[in-house]
Amino acid sequence: MVERKTAARPQVADKVEKAPIGRFYDLQQEIDVPKPYVLTEDITISPLTRRQFIEIETAENETAAERIIFGEQYDAVIALFEDQPYAVWHAFTRDINRHLFGLGVEQAPGKSEESSDS
């Protein structure tokens, strides 16, 4: 018996992907999502998700909140600042808070001028 080869069918063009529609997608284009925070060549902290914000709000203490914010980079971040003057740590925390939470983070409702500088 002779096996017959059939001609290959021409490939149907892939479906044209439609652009997502709806306000959800519009919002993603309109907002300025923070870029990852590059602390060093080896330490990059990703922008926070809604889930992380919720976890931070219910964190038991500051260390728990830092673990959520720094994620898998927590140990590296802590090791980097461990033997640095506190002023360097303070400058870093102010900077990353501004980066992740926005410039108005220090003017949060109910926050006094004095507590913004400490």
Secondary structure by P-SEA (a helix, b strand, c coil): cbbbbcccccccccccccccccaaaaaaaacccccccccccccccccccaaaaaaaaacccaaaaaaaaaccaaaaaaaaaccccaaaaaaaaaaaaaaacccccccccccccccccc
